[in-house]
Amino acid sequence: MWQGVQTRIVGARKGDELYLIPDENDPLPPVGTAVRGAVEDERRTSLMRTHSGLHVLCGVVFRDYGCLVTGGNMEPGVARMDFNLPEVPPGFKEAVEAACNAEIDADRRIDVRTLPRTEAFAIPDIIRTATNLVPPEVEEVRIVDIVGLDTQADGGTHVASTRQIGRLQVAKIENKGRGFRRVRIRIAD
């Protein structure tokens, strides 16, 4: 908000500095204008629910099938996660959806803490991605723990417990090449 005018920020881009990307239909403040920012709570909450849902999905697929994450993406309420799953077992989609919703119904607490790098990396399976994405210069690692299901290094925002996620629907399973499967999810109220 600036001089009574609102400009919505729809994204950000990192370069030498952080660049905010305004909605193309919104006016821009003149250079040097003081602005006040606010988080759009509905969007942020939806992203938190979706991100926590992805962690439940990751925890279930790792626990039940031993697969690591090879990629992913999310928008409010919808997301995808790619796994190094060579074959899709019969009933996989239904089994994963049921297991995820059982974990959500268990109302598991989601804790966040920061640990020194050496202590964090001493936790078994703390990296659930096929490639470690934590840069070597990071000395303090943020840990997200869905207590009893999934503990991993992560920098995103989360809800406080799995019940706050809502229902998780496995919308589609896609073959993304030899040994890689994409799981698309939706979060429903």
Secondary structure, 3 states (H helix, E strand, C coil): CECCECCCEEEEEECCCEEEEECCCCCCCCCCCCCCCCCCHHHHHHHHHHHHHHHHHHHHHHHHHCCCEEEEEEECCEEEEEECCCCCCCCHHHHHHHHHHHHHHCCCEEEEEEEEHHHHCCCCCCCCECCCCCCCCCCEEEEEEECCCEEEECCCCCCCEHHHHCEEEEEEEEECCCCCEEEEEEEEC
